[in-house]
């Protein structure tokens, strides 16, 4: 039996080569642009999530005070033309013991609600106004809620807050808002 011992040496031809430095740099730049785009999309998604959370919180606060108004129908005048910038309601110690009247309880609940609205942990730069208004004026602001206050107009709850724009500045002069109209029960 004969064995042949041949050794094959493979040589590189002159036309074969690896990646050039230029190709690696172009691929790296494309990768960096992709990663920066993904980071920008993530930041936008986080901002939109925070704005959505603020809108949901504002709607929940509007419905909360709406339920308070329905719970105290004899105290409806305690809620009309009330803004959180005026620190509405009072904290009644009588409500922690016995002898709390419906009027005391309504003002106490309004006081606690207004502090929720103005708490920056709940709603950034939150402000609210409760009034009668048929038009639900979109141009209203916390300093000028534009309520018609007609006895035939429905009761509305207007809530404003601040959001950050894409450049990081606070949304102004037009603040985002929610207006909830209460229908008579």
C-alpha positions in Angstrom: 0.0 0.0 0.0 1.3 3.2 -1.0 0.5 6.6 0.5 1.1 9.7 -1.2 2.1 12.7 0.9 1.3 15.8 -0.9 1.0 19.1 0.8 -1.2 21.7 -0.7 -0.3 25.2 0.1 -3.0 27.7 -0.6 -1.9 31.0 -1.6 -3.9 34.2 -1.8 -4.4 35.6 -5.2 -3.7 39.2 -5.6 -7.3 40.1 -6.3 -8.6 38.9 -2.9 -8.7 41.3 0.0 -10.6 42.1 3.3 -12.7 45.2 4.1 -11.0 48.5 3.6 -11.0 51.1 6.3 -13.4 53.2 4.3 -16.0 50.5 4.1 -15.7 49.9 7.9 -16.2 53.7 8.5 -19.2 53.9 6.2 -20.8 50.9 7.9 -20.1 52.4 11.4 -21.7 55.7 10.4 -24.8 54.0 9.1 -25.0 52.0 12.3 -24.6 55.2 14.5 -27.3 57.0 12.5 -29.7 54.0 13.1 -28.9 53.9 16.8 -29.5 57.7 17.1 -32.8 57.4 15.2 -33.9 54.6 17.6 -32.9 56.8 20.6 -34.9 59.8 19.2 -37.9 57.6 18.7 -37.6 56.3 22.3 -37.5 59.8 23.7 -40.5 60.8 21.7 -42.4 57.7 22.8 -41.6 58.5 26.5 -42.7 62.2 26.1 -46.0 61.1 24.4 -46.6 58.6 27.2 -46.2 61.3 29.8 -48.5 63.6 27.9 -51.1 60.8 27.6 -50.8 60.2 31.3 -51.4 63.9 32.0 -54.5 63.8 29.8 -55.8 60.7 31.5 -55.2 62.3 34.9 -57.0 65.5 34.0 -60.0 63.5 32.8 -60.0 61.4 36.0 -59.9 64.6 38.1 -62.7 66.1 36.1 -64.9 63.1 36.6 -63.9 63.0 40.3 -65.2 66.5 41.0 -68.2 65.7 38.8 -69.1 62.9 41.1 -68.6 65.2 44.1 -71.1 67.6 42.6 -73.6 64.8 42.1 -73.0 63.6 45.6 -73.9 67.0 47.1 -76.8 68.3 44.9 -77.9 70.7 47.6 -74.4 72.3 47.6 -74.0 72.9 43.9 -73.5 76.6 44.4 -70.3 75.8 46.5 -68.8 74.4 43.3 -69.9 77.0 40.7 -67.3 79.6 39.6 -64.6 78.0 41.6 -61.0 77.9 40.4 -58.1 76.1 41.9 -56.0 79.3 41.7 -58.3 80.8 44.4 -57.7 77.9 46.8 -61.4 76.8 47.0 -63.0 75.0 49.8 -61.9 74.7 53.4 -60.5 72.0 55.6 -63.0 71.4 58.3 -61.9 69.6 61.4 -65.6 68.7 62.0 -65.3 66.2 59.2 -62.7 64.2 61.0 -64.9 63.6 64.1 -68.7 63.9 64.3 -71.1 66.6 63.3 -69.9 67.3 59.8 -72.6 68.9 57.7 -73.1 68.3 54.0 -71.9 71.9 53.4 -68.7 71.2 55.4 -68.1 67.9 53.7 -68.6 69.4 50.2 -66.1 72.2 50.9 -63.7 69.8 52.5 -63.8 67.5 49.4 -63.4 70.5 47.1 -60.4 71.6 49.1 -58.7 68.2 48.8 -59.6 67.9 45.1 -58.1 71.3 44.3 -54.9 70.3 46.0 -54.7 67.2 43.8 -55.1 69.4 40.7 -52.4 71.8 41.7 -50.0 69.1 43.0 -47.1 69.0 40.4 -46.7 65.2 41.1 -50.3 64.7 39.9 -50.6 67.3 37.1 -47.8 69.6 36.1 -48.8 73.2 36.6 -52.4 72.0 37.0 -55.3 74.5 37.2 -59.1 74.0 37.1 -62.2 76.1 36.9 -65.8 75.0 37.4 -68.6 77.1 35.9 -71.6 77.3 33.7 -70.8 77.5 30.1 -72.6 76.6 26.9 -69.8 77.3 24.4 -67.0 75.3 26.0 -64.7 77.9 24.7 -61.5 76.3 23.5 -59.7 79.6 23.8 -60.2 79.7 27.6 -57.2 79.9 29.9 -56.8 79.6 33.7 -56.7 83.4 34.0 -59.7 83.8 31.7 -61.9 80.7 31.7 -64.5 82.4 29.4 -67.6 81.1 31.1 -71.0 82.6 30.1 -72.5 81.7 33.6 -76.1 81.6 32.3 -78.5 79.7 34.5 -79.5 77.6 31.5 -75.9 76.7 30.6 -74.6 73.3 31.7 -72.0 72.9 34.4 -68.5 72.4 33.0 -65.2 71.5 34.5 -62.2 73.0 32.7 -58.7 71.7 33.6 -55.4 73.0 32.2 -51.8 71.8 32.7 -48.4 72.3 31.2 -46.6 69.9 28.9 -43.1 70.1 27.4 -42.7 70.7 23.7 -40.3 68.8 21.5 -37.6 71.4 22.2 -38.0 71.1 26.0 -39.9 74.4 26.5 -43.2 74.5 28.4 -46.3 74.6 26.3 -47.6 78.2 26.3 -49.5 80.3 25.5 -51.9 77.5 24.6 -52.0 75.1 27.5 -53.4 71.6 26.9 -56.9 71.3 28.4 -59.8 69.0 29.1 -63.4 70.3 29.4 -66.0 68.0 30.8 -69.7 68.9 30.6 -72.0 67.6 33.4 -75.4 66.7 32.2 -78.2 67.0 34.7 -79.1 63.8 36.5 
